[in-house]
């Protein structure tokens, strides 16, 4: 549904925001204009009342407190008002509400005296009020006391029409009610258009991403403006596609290599079984065939076990069992095992630990033992008779550096970048002869990296190979 789209929600937010702003600003201006009109009217009423009070005291000096028509005060008051051009309503009354004088514009109207106004007058205070029940328009009234020594309380009331103020407020309300919907409509259309323009790159990215499948992961999204948010989003998608492409490539390579590795022993098993079925006659022939089959079965078992080990390690299902152990003692034991393995081939295994004390570290001892034993075994396998394999240990900046060096056949420089890849073999025929699966170094690398370290290799053809394992003595990171 379109109302669930980001474009619709953005447009709705535009309209709602403007509606709130218009309502708040309209209320503010209406309230401010109302207060300003009342303030101006009150100020004018105050000035008129002061003038009338001054005129009253001047004209009635020595006369009774409440003026009468015969006194001539009322005619003088009318002339006084007209001379100044005041059109406001003016009347003079007693506190009992008895009307004494009034302006000519009050012939058909009388300004009422409310209880609140009378109470304020008796306290000597002026009182403002707005009455809407006198005419079709409201009237603002000021009631002010006129104190006369020895006389009763006399009040002067001054009123002003609020018709012009009401018209101004009505015009303001009409303008707001007329132009606010028009402004909201303009924002609705403009917001829908702008939201569409803003989200157009997102829609373009969406269409391009839908075209990418597992078969064309090498395709990348075009980056139009790398410095804006859409550019960063596109670059993030491209980075993700690159990682996916690498992962898919590894999976395909892994599947192909695993199939190839398992196909070879299965082919051998099938061929030898068919040969035995057709040609084997004696128990010895059958025994040799079964022995060869067992060797191939053992080979497949090692391949599958190593594959499971790598898969579980990468999936985090094979956590390290961390404990503190003596690395120097572990290398001493491996040295003795290697010496035994090298005796048959005339390989001399040497242990050279450049430390003056026992080296303790935290790690998974069985896994590290597997790593070092695999390196020592490989050194013995690929070193001709009379050669040597040297196991070394040094310390550097809180890390243990374990080296396994041989003076064997070495590795060509072109093979070194791939030496830790799964199923990678420098010499396919030679590795099959010695029974390797091509997974030992890949597993060793995963063990070293799981401990927060690493493994590297350098080699010179005809001179030998050196593997260096770097391990932190404090153990692997907490997340390992």
C-alpha positions in Angstrom: 0.0 0.0 0.0 1.2 3.5 -0.9 0.5 4.9 2.6 3.2 2.5 4.0 5.9 4.0 1.8 8.6 6.3 3.1 7.5 8.8 0.5 4.0 9.0 1.9 5.3 9.3 5.5 7.7 12.0 4.6 4.9 14.0 2.8 2.6 13.5 5.8 5.3 14.8 8.1 5.8 17.8 5.9 2.1 18.6 6.0 1.6 17.9 9.7 4.7 20.0 10.6 3.4 23.0 8.6 -0.1 22.6 10.0 1.3 22.7 13.6 3.4 25.8 12.7 0.4 27.6 11.1 -1.9 26.8 14.0 0.7 27.9 16.6 1.6 31.0 14.7 -2.1 31.9 14.0 -2.9 31.4 17.7 0.0 33.6 18.7 -0.8 36.4 16.3 -4.5 36.3 17.1 -3.7 36.4 20.9 -1.1 39.1 20.4 -3.3 41.3 18.3 -6.2 40.9 20.7 -4.0 42.0 23.6 -2.5 44.9 21.7 -6.0 46.2 20.7 -7.2 45.9 24.3 -4.0 47.6 25.6 -4.3 50.5 23.2 -8.0 50.9 24.0 -7.4 50.8 27.8 -4.6 53.4 27.4 -6.9 55.8 25.5 -9.8 55.3 28.0 -7.4 56.1 30.9 -6.3 59.3 29.2 -9.9 60.4 28.6 -11.0 59.5 32.1 -8.1 61.6 33.5 -9.1 64.6 31.4 -12.8 64.2 32.3 -11.9 64.0 36.0 -9.7 67.1 35.8 -12.5 69.0 34.0 -15.0 67.8 36.6 -13.0 69.0 39.6 -12.3 72.3 37.9 -16.0 72.9 36.9 -17.6 71.7 40.1 -15.4 73.4 42.7 -17.6 74.6 45.6 -20.7 72.8 44.0 -22.6 69.7 45.2 -20.8 66.4 44.6 -23.2 65.0 42.0 -23.8 67.5 39.1 -27.2 68.4 37.9 -28.5 69.6 34.5 -29.2 73.0 36.0 -25.5 73.4 36.9 -24.5 73.8 33.3 -21.8 71.1 33.9 -23.3 68.6 31.5 -23.4 71.1 28.6 -19.8 72.1 29.4 -18.8 68.4 29.4 -20.4 67.8 26.0 -18.5 70.8 24.6 -15.3 69.7 26.2 -15.6 66.2 24.6 -16.4 67.6 21.2 -13.6 70.1 21.2 -11.1 67.3 21.6 -12.8 65.1 19.0 -13.5 62.3 21.4 -16.2 59.9 20.1 -16.1 57.6 23.1 -19.0 57.1 25.4 -18.8 59.1 28.7 -21.2 59.3 31.6 -21.1 60.5 35.2 -23.1 58.5 37.9 -23.3 58.1 41.6 -22.4 55.0 43.4 -26.1 54.2 43.7 -26.3 54.2 39.9 -28.0 57.5 39.5 -27.1 59.0 36.1 -26.1 62.7 36.2 -24.5 63.5 32.9 -23.7 61.6 29.7 -22.4 62.3 26.2 -24.8 62.8 23.3 -23.9 59.4 21.7 -25.4 57.7 24.8 -29.0 58.9 24.2 -30.2 55.4 23.5 -27.6 53.5 25.5 -26.5 53.4 29.2 -23.2 52.1 30.3 -23.9 49.5 33.1 -22.3 49.6 36.5 -21.3 46.1 37.5 -20.7 44.9 41.1 -17.0 44.3 40.4 -16.6 47.9 39.0 -18.4 49.3 42.1 -16.3 47.4 44.5 -13.1 48.5 42.8 -14.3 52.1 42.8 -15.0 52.1 46.5 -11.4 50.9 47.0 -10.3 53.8 44.9 -9.2 51.7 41.9 -10.2 51.9 38.2 -11.9 48.8 36.7 -11.8 47.7 33.0 -14.3 45.3 31.5 -15.6 44.3 28.1 -19.4 44.0 27.6 -20.8 42.1 24.7 -24.5 42.5 25.6 -25.0 46.1 24.8 -24.7 46.3 21.1 -23.8 44.0 18.2 -20.2 44.8 18.9 -18.3 44.6 22.2 -17.7 47.8 24.3 -14.7 48.3 26.5 -15.7 50.2 29.7 -13.5 52.0 32.2 -15.1 52.8 35.6 -13.1 55.4 37.6 -14.0 57.0 41.0 -14.0 60.8 41.4 -13.5 61.7 45.1 -14.9 65.0 46.2 -14.0 66.2 49.8 -17.1 66.1 52.0 -19.2 64.6 49.2 -20.5 61.2 48.1 -18.6 58.9 45.7 -19.0 60.0 42.1 -18.0 57.7 39.2 -17.0 58.5 35.7 -17.4 55.8 33.1 -15.7 55.9 29.7 -16.6 53.3 27.0 -15.1 52.6 23.6 -16.4 50.5 20.7 -14.3 47.4 19.9 -15.9 47.1 16.5 -12.7 47.9 14.6 -10.7 45.5 16.7 -13.2 42.8 16.1 -13.0 43.4 12.4 -9.2 43.2 12.4 -9.4 39.9 14.3 -12.1 38.7 12.0 -9.9 39.5 9.0 -7.0 37.7 10.6 -9.1 34.6 11.2 -10.5 34.8 7.6 -6.9 35.1 6.2 -5.7 32.1 8.3 -8.7 30.0 7.3 -8.3 30.9 3.7 -4.5 30.7 3.1 -3.7 27.9 5.6 -5.5 25.1 3.6 -3.9 26.5 0.4 -0.5 26.5 2.0 -1.1 22.9 3.2 -2.2 21.9 -0.3 1.0 23.4 -1.8 3.2 21.7 0.8 1.3 18.4 0.1 2.0 18.5 -3.6 5.5 19.9 -3.2 6.4 17.5 -0.4 5.2 14.6 -2.5 7.4 15.8 -5.4 10.4 16.5 -3.2 10.1 13.2 -1.4 10.0 11.4 -4.7 13.1 13.3 -5.9 14.9 12.6 -2.6 14.1 8.9 -2.7 14.8 8.4 -6.4 18.4 7.3 -5.8 17.1 4.7 -3.3 14.6 3.4 -5.8 17.4 3.2 -8.4 19.6 1.3 -6.0 16.7 -1.0 -5.2 16.2 -1.8 -8.9 19.9 -2.4 -9.4 20.2 -4.6 -6.4 17.3 -6.8 -7.6 19.2 -7.5 -10.7 22.2 -9.0 -8.8 22.0 -12.7 -8.1 24.5 -15.4 -7.1 25.4 -15.7 -10.8 26.5 -12.1 -11.2 27.9 -11.1 -7.9 30.8 -9.3 -9.7 28.3 -6.6 -10.8 28.6 -3.3 -8.8 26.2 -0.4 -8.2 27.2 2.9 -9.9 28.3 5.6 -7.4 27.0 9.0 -8.5 28.0 11.2 -5.6 30.4 9.6 -3.2 30.2 12.4 -0.7 26.5 12.3 0.1 24.4 9.7 2.0 23.3 7.9 -1.1 27.0 7.6 -2.1 27.9 6.1 1.2 24.9 3.7 1.0 26.0 2.6 -2.5 29.6 2.1 -1.4 28.4 0.0 1.5 26.3 -2.2 -0.8 29.3 -2.6 -3.1 31.5 -3.5 -0.2 28.9 -6.1 0.9 28.7 -7.5 -2.6 32.5 -7.8 -2.7 32.4 -9.8 0.6 29.6 -11.9 -0.7 31.5 -12.6 -3.9 34.6 -13.6 -2.0 32.5 -15.9 0.2 30.7 -17.5 -2.7 34.0 -18.0 -4.5 35.5 -19.7 -1.5 32.4 -21.8 -1.1 32.5 -22.9 -4.7 36.3 -23.5 -4.5 35.8 -25.4 -1.3 33.0 -27.5 -2.7 35.0 -28.2 -5.9 38.2 -29.1 -3.9 36.3 -31.3 -1.4 34.5 -33.1 -4.2 37.9 -33.6 -6.0 39.6 -34.8 -2.9 36.9 -37.3 -2.0 36.4 -38.4 -5.6 40.0 -39.6 -5.8 39.9 -42.2 -3.0 36.4 -43.3 -4.1 37.6 -43.9 -7.6 40.5 -45.9 -6.2 38.1 -47.9 -4.0 35.8 -48.6 -6.9 38.6 -49.5 -9.3 40.4 -51.9 -6.9 37.1 -53.5 -5.9 36.2 -54.1 -9.5 39.6 -55.6 -10.3 39.5 -57.8 -7.2 36.0 -58.9 -8.2 37.2 -59.9 -11.7 40.7 -61.2 -11.1 41.4 -61.9 -7.5 41.5 -65.6 -6.8 43.6 -66.2 -3.7 43.1 -64.9 -0.1 46.3 -62.9 -0.3 45.0 -61.0 -3.3 41.8 -60.2 -1.5 43.7 -59.2 1.6 45.9 -56.8 -0.4 42.8 -55.3 -2.0 41.1 -54.8 1.4 44.2 -53.3 2.9 44.4 -50.8 0.1 40.7 -50.0 0.5 41.2 -49.3 4.2 44.0 -46.9 3.5 41.7 -44.9 1.1 38.9 -45.1 3.7 41.3 -43.7 6.3 42.3 -40.9 3.9 38.6 -40.0 3.4 38.1 -40.1 7.1 40.9 -37.6 7.7 39.6 -35.3 5.0 36.1 -35.3 6.4 37.4 -34.8 10.0 39.5 -31.9 9.0 36.7 -30.3 7.0 34.4 -30.6 10.0 37.1 -29.1 12.2 37.4 -26.1 9.9 33.7 -25.7 9.5 33.0 -25.8 13.3 35.9 -23.3 14.0 34.6 -20.8 11.5 31.0 -21.2 12.7 32.1 -20.7 16.3 30.9 -24.2 17.3 34.4 -25.2 18.4 35.3 -22.8 21.2 38.8 -22.8 22.6 39.3 -24.5 26.0 41.6 -21.9 27.6 43.9 -22.8 30.4 47.4 -21.8 31.6 50.2 -24.2 30.5 53.9 -24.2 30.0 54.7 -23.4 26.4 58.4 -24.4 26.9 57.4 -27.8 28.2 55.0 -28.3 25.3 57.8 -27.6 22.8 60.1 -29.9 24.7 57.6 -32.8 24.3 57.1 -32.0 20.6 60.8 -31.9 20.1 61.1 -35.4 21.5 58.3 -36.7 19.3 59.8 -35.0 16.2 63.2 -36.5 17.0 61.7 -39.9 17.0 59.8 -39.3 13.7 63.0 -38.0 12.1 65.2 -40.9 13.0 63.9 -43.2 10.2 64.7 -40.6 7.5 67.9 -39.5 9.0 66.5 -36.0 9.9 68.0 -34.2 12.8 65.5 -32.3 14.9 66.9 -29.5 17.0 65.3 -27.4 19.8 66.6 -23.9 20.3 64.7 -21.9 22.9 66.2 -18.4 23.5 64.6 -18.0 26.9 66.1 -18.2 30.4 62.9 -19.2 32.3 59.8 -21.3 31.9 57.3 -19.6 29.5 53.7 -19.8 30.7 50.8 -18.7 28.4 47.0 -19.0 28.2 45.5 -20.9 25.4 44.1 -24.2 24.1 47.0 -26.6 24.6 45.7 -29.5 22.5 45.0 -27.2 19.6 48.4 -25.5 19.8 50.0 -28.9 20.0 48.2 -30.0 16.9 49.5 -26.8 15.1 53.1 -27.2 16.1 53.2 -31.0 15.5 51.8 -30.5 12.0 54.6 -27.9 11.2 57.3 -30.3 12.6 55.9 -33.2 10.7 55.7 -31.2 7.4 59.3 -30.1 7.9 60.4 -33.8 8.3 58.4 -34.9 5.3 59.9 -32.4 2.9 63.5 -32.5 4.1 65.8 -34.9 2.4 67.9 -37.4 4.4 70.7 -35.9 6.4 68.8 -32.6 6.7 67.6 -30.9 9.9 64.5 -29.3 11.4 64.9 -26.7 14.0 62.2 -25.6 16.5 62.8 -22.2 18.1 61.2 -20.0 20.7 61.7 -16.3 21.4 59.8 -13.6 23.3 58.9 -10.2 21.8 56.6 -7.5 23.4 54.4 -10.0 25.3 54.2 -12.5 22.5 55.8 -15.8 21.9 57.4 -16.5 18.5 57.6 -20.1 17.7 59.6 -21.0 14.5 59.9 -24.3 12.7 62.7 -24.1 10.1 64.0 -26.8 7.8 66.7 -27.0 5.1 64.5 -29.0 2.8 63.4 -28.5 -0.8 61.7 -25.1 -0.1 58.7 -23.6 -1.8 58.5 -21.5 -5.0 57.6 -17.8 -4.4 54.4 -18.2 -6.6 53.0 -20.8 -4.1 53.6 -18.8 -0.9 50.4 -16.6 -1.1 48.3 -19.7 -1.4 50.1 -22.0 1.0 47.4 -21.7 3.7 44.4 -22.2 1.4 42.4 -25.3 1.7 43.4 -28.3 -0.4 46.3 -26.3 -1.9 49.3 -28.4 -2.8 52.6 -27.3 -4.1 53.2 -30.7 -5.7 50.0 -32.8 -6.1 51.8 -36.1 -6.7 54.3 -35.7 -3.8 51.6 -34.8 -1.3 49.5 -37.8 -2.3 52.6 -40.0 -1.9 53.1 -38.8 1.7 49.4 -38.9 2.5 48.6 -35.2 3.0 45.1 -33.8 2.7 46.0 -30.2 2.0 44.1 -29.0 5.1 46.8 -29.0 7.8 48.1 -25.5 7.2 44.6 -24.1 6.8 43.7 -25.6 10.2 46.9 -24.3 11.7 46.2 -20.8 10.5 42.7 -20.9 12.0 44.1 -22.1 15.4 46.7 -19.3 15.5 44.2 -16.6 14.5 41.7 -17.9 17.1 44.3 -17.3 19.8 44.8 -13.7 18.6 48.0 -14.4 16.8 49.0 -15.4 13.3 51.3 -17.6 11.2 53.6 -16.6 8.4 56.0 -18.4 6.0 59.2 -17.5 4.1 61.0 -20.0 1.9 63.8 -20.3 -0.7 63.7 -23.1 -3.2 66.5 -25.6 -2.5 67.4 -24.0 0.8 64.5 -24.5 3.1 61.4 -23.1 4.7 60.6 -21.2 7.9 57.2 -21.1 9.5 56.7 -18.5 12.3 53.8 -18.7 14.7 53.0 -15.5 16.7 50.9 -16.0 19.9 50.1 -13.6 22.8 51.1 -14.9 26.2 48.0 -13.3 27.8 45.8 -15.6 25.7 43.2 -14.9 23.0 40.8 -12.0 23.0 37.7 -12.3 25.2 35.4 -12.9 22.1 37.4 -15.8 20.8 
